[in-house]
Amino acid sequence: MFVSKSKYFEMVSRLNNEIRGLKLKLADEKGKMTRVTTLSQEHFFDKDKSILIFFKDKQEALFYCIVDIKDNTINLKIYEFEINFTTHYIAMLDAQIKNSIMKIYDIQMMDNFINRGLGSFLIQVLKTVAKQRNIKKITGDLSVVDLDGHKDRLLHFYKKHGFSIEKYSGPEKCIQYLIKCKILSFMNEKNLFTGKARVARCITT
């Protein structure tokens, strides 16, 4: 296709402006971090650190997971990897450690991201945190609200990840099931980093 010289320079100028805009957005995001370094598995998840993990889902879409560990509280949030760096997470998991047991308090997922492997990724990350802190058991409970409309899918999800499920018979009427999972050693458990995850730590001064 033939274009005039003026049209050519106009196209080049527009592309250069777009590139400069993208570079500014990336630089702005990088400025929020003091430093980002690659981590090996052996040094993954130190106490009270923020971890950044890049990974792809079943559809090859790129995401990043921010892992915040403060004292005995673990918060995992997954975001879509976009140029504008959206601030609203699409999946999250909250857990706490007490008496050497890790308890899941909440898992949330946006409906249009269900069945894309994001929930499984959160559980794998949580198990990795547990192993690094020598936690031998992860527990949780399933309420009426949790099970509403997708009981079979939720029970299948936890069974797939090694959780035992038992009927709850205690005084709290809203709870229907208890879930428990024993944490195996690194040699016996599927390694989180055998897939497409790329890991970096956000180090603050």
C-alpha positions in Angstrom: 0.0 0.0 0.0 1.4 3.4 -1.0 1.2 6.3 1.4 2.4 9.8 1.0 5.5 11.1 2.9 3.3 13.4 5.0 0.9 10.5 5.9 3.9 8.3 6.7 5.4 10.8 9.2 1.9 11.4 10.7 1.6 7.6 11.3 5.1 7.4 12.8 4.4 10.4 15.1 1.1 8.9 16.3 2.8 5.6 17.1 5.7 7.3 18.9 3.2 9.2 21.0 1.4 6.0 21.9 4.7 4.4 22.9 5.6 7.4 25.0 2.2 7.2 26.8 2.7 3.5 27.5 6.2 4.1 28.8 4.9 6.8 31.2 2.2 4.5 32.5 4.8 1.7 33.1 7.3 4.1 34.7 4.5 5.4 37.0 3.7 1.9 38.2 7.4 1.0 38.7 7.8 4.1 40.7 5.4 2.7 43.3 7.9 -0.1 44.0 11.3 0.6 45.5 12.8 -2.4 43.9 11.6 -5.7 42.2 13.9 -8.7 42.2 13.5 -12.2 41.0 13.1 -14.8 43.8 14.1 -18.4 43.9 11.8 -20.9 45.5 14.1 -21.3 48.5 13.7 -17.7 49.5 10.0 -17.3 48.7 7.6 -15.9 51.3 9.6 -14.3 54.0 7.8 -13.0 57.1 5.9 -9.7 56.6 6.7 -9.2 52.9 4.7 -8.4 49.8 5.1 -10.8 47.0 4.2 -10.2 43.3 3.6 -13.3 41.1 2.9 -13.1 37.4 1.1 -16.1 35.8 -1.2 -17.2 33.0 -4.6 -18.9 33.3 -6.1 -21.7 31.2 -6.9 -19.2 28.4 -3.3 -17.9 28.4 -4.4 -14.5 29.8 -1.8 -12.8 32.0 -2.5 -12.0 35.6 -0.6 -11.0 38.7 -1.2 -12.0 42.3 -0.2 -9.9 45.2 0.6 -11.8 48.4 0.5 -9.7 51.6 1.8 -11.4 54.8 1.5 -9.5 58.0 2.2 -11.3 61.2 -0.2 -14.3 61.0 -2.6 -12.8 58.4 -2.3 -13.8 54.7 -4.1 -11.9 52.0 -4.0 -13.0 48.4 -5.4 -10.8 45.5 -5.4 -11.6 41.8 -5.6 -8.8 39.2 -5.8 -8.7 35.4 -2.5 -7.6 33.9 -3.4 -4.5 32.0 -1.6 -1.4 30.8 -3.7 0.8 33.1 -3.0 -1.4 36.1 -6.5 -1.8 37.4 -6.9 -1.4 41.2 -9.9 -3.8 41.6 -9.0 -7.4 42.2 -10.9 -10.2 40.4 -10.2 -12.9 43.0 -9.1 -13.0 46.6 -8.3 -15.2 49.6 -8.0 -14.3 53.3 -6.5 -16.7 55.8 -5.0 -16.5 59.3 -2.6 -18.7 61.3 -3.4 -19.6 64.9 -1.9 -22.4 67.0 0.1 -23.7 64.0 -3.1 -24.1 61.9 -4.0 -22.0 58.9 -7.7 -21.2 58.5 -9.3 -19.9 55.3 -11.8 -17.1 56.2 -12.9 -16.0 52.8 -12.5 -16.7 49.1 -14.1 -14.5 46.4 -14.2 -14.7 42.6 -15.8 -12.6 40.0 -18.4 -14.7 38.1 -16.8 -14.2 34.6 -13.5 -15.6 35.9 -14.8 -18.9 37.3 -13.4 -22.1 35.9 -10.2 -20.5 34.6 -7.8 -21.9 37.3 -7.6 -18.8 39.4 -9.1 -20.4 42.5 -6.7 -23.3 42.1 -3.8 -20.9 41.9 -4.8 -19.2 45.1 -4.9 -22.6 46.9 -1.5 -23.5 45.6 0.0 -20.2 46.8 -1.7 -20.7 50.2 -0.2 -24.2 50.5 3.3 -22.7 49.6 2.9 -20.1 52.4 1.9 -22.9 54.8 4.9 -25.0 53.9 7.3 -22.2 54.3 5.9 -21.5 57.8 5.9 -25.2 58.7 2.1 -25.3 58.9 0.8 -28.8 58.7 -2.9 -28.2 58.3 -5.3 -25.8 56.5 -8.9 -25.6 57.7 -12.1 -23.7 56.9 -15.8 -23.9 56.9 -18.6 -23.6 54.3 -21.7 -21.7 55.2 -25.1 -21.6 53.7 -24.1 -18.4 51.8 -21.0 -20.1 50.4 -22.9 -23.1 49.1 -25.9 -21.2 47.7 -26.3 -22.0 44.0 -23.0 -23.9 43.5 -22.7 -26.5 46.3 -21.5 -29.3 44.0 -18.8 -27.2 42.3 -17.5 -25.9 45.6 -17.3 -29.3 47.2 -15.6 -30.7 44.1 -13.1 -27.8 44.2 -11.9 -28.5 47.7 -11.8 -32.3 47.2 -9.7 -31.8 44.1 -7.1 -29.9 46.2 -6.9 -32.5 48.9 -9.4 -31.2 51.5 -11.5 -33.6 53.5 -15.1 -32.5 53.9 -17.3 -33.3 56.9 -20.8 -32.3 58.0 -20.8 -29.6 60.7 -22.8 -30.5 63.8 -22.0 -27.6 66.1 -24.2 -24.8 67.4 -23.7 -22.3 64.5 -26.6 -22.8 62.2 -25.1 -21.0 59.2 -22.2 -23.4 58.9 -22.8 -26.7 57.0 -19.4 -28.2 56.3 -15.9 -28.2 57.7 -12.9 -28.6 55.4 -9.4 -29.8 56.3 -6.2 -30.4 54.4 -2.9 -31.8 55.6 0.1 -30.2 54.1 2.6 -32.6 52.5 6.3 -32.0 52.0 7.7 -30.2 48.9 8.8 -33.6 47.5 5.3 -35.0 47.7 3.2 -32.0 46.6 2.9 -30.5 43.2 5.3 -27.7 42.9 3.7 -24.2 42.4 6.6 -23.1 40.2 6.6 -26.0 37.7 4.1 -24.0 35.6 4.2 -20.5 34.1 4.5 -18.5 37.3 7.1 -15.8 37.5 7.8 -14.5 40.9 9.2 -11.2 42.2 9.4 -9.6 45.7 8.5 -5.9 46.2 11.2 -4.8 48.6 10.6 -1.6 50.5 13.2 0.5 52.3 
